[in-house]
Amino acid sequence: MAYDFDLFVIGAGSGGVRAARFAAGFGAKVAVAESRYLGGTCVNVGCVPKKLLVYGAHFADDFEQASGFGWSLEDAQFDWGQLIANKNREIERLNGIYRNLLLNSGVTLLEGHARLTGAHEVEVDGQRYSAEHILIATGGWPQIPDIPGKELAISSNEAFYLKDLPKRVLVVGGGYIAVEFAGIFQGLGAKTSLLYRGDLFLRGFDGAVREHLKDELEKRGMDLQFNTEIRSIEKQADGSLKATLNDGRELIADCVFYATGRRPMLDNLGLENTGVELDSRGFIRVDELFQTTDPWILAIGDVIGRVQLTPVALAEGMAVVRRLFKPEQYRKVDYQNIPTAVFSQPPIGTVGLSEEQAREQGYEVSIFESRFRPMKLTLTECQERTLMKLVVDAKTDRVLGCHMVGPEAGEIIQGLGIALKAGATKQQFDETIGVHPTAAEEFVTMRTSVR
Ligand SMILES: Cc1cc2nc3c(=O)[nH]c(=O)nc-3n(C[C@H](O)[C@H](O)[C@H](O)COP(=O)(O)OP(=O)(O)OC[C@H]3O[C@@H](n4cnc5c(N)ncnc54)[C@H](O)[C@@H]3O)c2cc1C
């Protein structure tokens, strides 16, 4: 049977754009449908605008520390409206780049909501298209728990477009998005509380990293409240918000920001017209080859709920289109040793196993740790400390995990990700000559195991 397209991609986000462009480059006839914004979450309401706001928030530290280096900056002013307008301009530029990338690679771009009407059929704005393969790359959407007054709260989607910087913010959540936004609000001058229902934020990260970041955020005056949940939110006569907590306490704020997880975006997708099934968490169930339970329909990225990061969605998109259209270049996605960063202040960089995970997996581990005051701060009043940690397999000497909390942690950990992928041993770390004077050299000079 002749189809309109070889591949129909639903969603022009990180994974969808990558898959569509490369499939077209491999000679396939490709369409992509996008209902909201080109580039998806990452470009519009995720990684990119977030990092721009993190840069913005950092200037507070830089200005404060500048005097130690002889600079005097009088009366520095911050204009939230200016930052948001400049950020929006940059996002629009990126939207244009994504459009050109798709069009220049010969992809048919359909700007509208796509709905599956069968295993080989998609409808966009009343027009039906057939395709041999359909790839669902519709991403995720923030979730706010169902509490009285939830409509008064915002998610990351709205935070990027707030008209004014709130004076008092309650950030709810214990994941990286909550921690990052708390840092943004705090850095830009808002009185910020971070509320999390568990004992300590960033579950899954190394214990030392979580504790270290907690101490550093507290040093900065952030109000951290663990084992705390909001029961209800009410608007007060003066326009402020009153959050009543599970223990009966009341907190007053101008903004309540929830980052309590993301659900797969399946709204009006028409899955009921297909054989696509969901897993126990509600994400699209796929096998090793990203095939859904409907053999001609594939899914990648946040909508399958594996590792919700842009580079992972890109890798999954590449794996799918290589397998379909360039099988000689096919490589499985390797979910081991994915380096990640949390752009908190100070940031976290991590790759490989945490000490807890390594022990759970039965490794006998040697732990190397270093804590120090970064050189840049020695002329300043700032008492921030950096943490670096290596988790090593005591039997084979292989480095299982590298963890850092400190300036440029994300930049540093990317390189170490390559070392871990290559299976580097602690001895090879030790034999690597450091770059002096840097913080990163500490990773190759930790000689004595602390545990
Ligand atoms: C605040 C925040 C910060 C983040 N920071 C980072 C970070 O620093 N690093 C990192 O790696 N990751 C980060 N992420 C995660 C990253 O953004 C996602 O993992 C990534 O965007 C997933 O890509 P995707 O292709 O699966 O989906 P998306 O990028 O979400 O794209 C899905 C697209 O599909 C479209 N769509 C949905 N339904 C339909 C339909 N029926 N028809 C047509 N189009 C449809 C949507 O409009 C969207 O454009 C962040 C996320 C958030 C929310």
The ligand as a Tripos MOL2 file, in Angstrom:
@<TRIPOS>MOLECULE
LIG
   53    58     1     0     0
SMALL
NO_CHARGES

@<TRIPOS>ATOM
      1 C1         11.3920   23.4310   33.5380 C.3       1 LIG1
      2 C2         12.0960   22.3150   32.8170 C.ar      1 LIG1
      3 C3         13.4680   22.3200   32.7560 C.ar      1 LIG1
      4 C4         14.1380   21.3020   32.0900 C.ar      1 LIG1
      5 N1         15.4970   21.3410   32.0700 N.ar      1 LIG1
      6 C5         16.1770   20.3700   31.4280 C.ar      1 LIG1
      7 C6         17.6090   20.4020   31.3740 C.ar      1 LIG1
      8 O1         18.2480   21.3000   31.9220 O.2       1 LIG1
      9 N2         18.2310   19.4310   30.6910 N.ar      1 LIG1
     10 C7         17.5470   18.4180   30.0600 C.ar      1 LIG1
     11 O2         18.1770   17.5670   29.4450 O.2       1 LIG1
     12 N3         16.2160   18.3610   30.1130 N.ar      1 LIG1
     13 C8         15.5060   19.3170   30.7640 C.ar      1 LIG1
     14 N4         14.1420   19.2700   30.8050 N.ar      1 LIG1
     15 C9         13.4480   18.1160   30.1780 C.3       1 LIG1
     16 C10        13.3260   18.2750   28.6720 C.3       1 LIG1
     17 O3         12.7200   19.5090   28.3760 O.3       1 LIG1
     18 C11        12.5130   17.1170   28.1210 C.3       1 LIG1
     19 O4         13.0720   15.9010   28.5390 O.3       1 LIG1
     20 C12        12.4640   17.1260   26.5920 C.3       1 LIG1
     21 O5         11.9240   18.3360   26.1110 O.3       1 LIG1
     22 C13        11.6330   15.9370   26.0950 C.3       1 LIG1
     23 O6         11.5450   15.9730   24.6970 O.3       1 LIG1
     24 P1         10.3210   15.2990   23.9540 P.3       1 LIG1
     25 O7         10.6530   15.3430   22.5030 O.co2     1 LIG1
     26 O8          9.9830   14.0080   24.5590 O.co2     1 LIG1
     27 O9          9.0580   16.2250   24.2480 O.3       1 LIG1
     28 P2          8.8260   17.8270   24.1600 P.3       1 LIG1
     29 O10        10.1030   18.5530   24.0140 O.co2     1 LIG1
     30 O11         7.9640   18.1310   25.3010 O.co2     1 LIG1
     31 O12         8.0410   17.9880   22.8030 O.3       1 LIG1
     32 C14         6.7620   17.5070   22.6180 C.3       1 LIG1
     33 C15         6.0680   18.3640   21.5900 C.3       1 LIG1
     34 O13         4.8800   17.7000   21.1450 O.3       1 LIG1
     35 C16         3.8700   18.6670   20.9490 C.3       1 LIG1
     36 N5          2.5830   17.9620   21.0020 N.ar      1 LIG1
     37 C17         2.0190   17.3390   22.0690 C.ar      1 LIG1
     38 N6          0.8570   16.7460   21.6890 N.ar      1 LIG1
     39 C18         0.7070   17.0060   20.3730 C.ar      1 LIG1
     40 C19        -0.2930   16.6500   19.4140 C.ar      1 LIG1
     41 N7         -1.3290   15.8550   19.7310 N.pl3     1 LIG1
     42 N8         -0.1700   17.1150   18.1480 N.ar      1 LIG1
     43 C20         0.8900   17.8840   17.7920 C.ar      1 LIG1
     44 N9          1.8670   18.2290   18.6540 N.ar      1 LIG1
     45 C21         1.7800   17.7970   19.9190 C.ar      1 LIG1
     46 C22         4.0960   19.6400   22.0870 C.3       1 LIG1
     47 O14         3.4800   20.8940   21.8150 O.3       1 LIG1
     48 C23         5.6180   19.7120   22.1460 C.3       1 LIG1
     49 O15         6.1150   20.7490   21.3310 O.3       1 LIG1
     50 C24        13.4160   20.2760   31.4410 C.ar      1 LIG1
     51 C25        12.0350   20.2740   31.4820 C.ar      1 LIG1
     52 C26        11.3780   21.2780   32.1630 C.ar      1 LIG1
     53 C27         9.8730   21.2770   32.1980 C.3       1 LIG1
@<TRIPOS>BOND
     1     1     2 1
     2     2     3 ar
     3     2    52 ar
     4     3     4 ar
     5     4     5 ar
     6     4    50 ar
     7     5     6 ar
     8     6     7 ar
     9     6    13 1
    10     7     8 2
    11     7     9 ar
    12     9    10 ar
    13    10    11 2
    14    10    12 ar
    15    12    13 ar
    16    13    14 ar
    17    14    15 1
    18    14    50 ar
    19    15    16 1
    20    16    17 1
    21    16    18 1
    22    18    19 1
    23    18    20 1
    24    20    21 1
    25    20    22 1
    26    22    23 1
    27    23    24 1
    28    24    25 2
    29    24    26 1
    30    24    27 1
    31    27    28 1
    32    28    29 2
    33    28    30 1
    34    28    31 1
    35    31    32 1
    36    32    33 1
    37    33    34 1
    38    33    48 1
    39    34    35 1
    40    35    36 1
    41    35    46 1
    42    36    37 ar
    43    36    45 ar
    44    37    38 ar
    45    38    39 ar
    46    39    40 ar
    47    39    45 ar
    48    40    41 1
    49    40    42 ar
    50    42    43 ar
    51    43    44 ar
    52    44    45 ar
    53    46    47 1
    54    46    48 1
    55    48    49 1
    56    50    51 ar
    57    51    52 ar
    58    52    53 1
@<TRIPOS>SUBSTRUCTURE
     1 LIG1         1 GROUP 0 **** ****
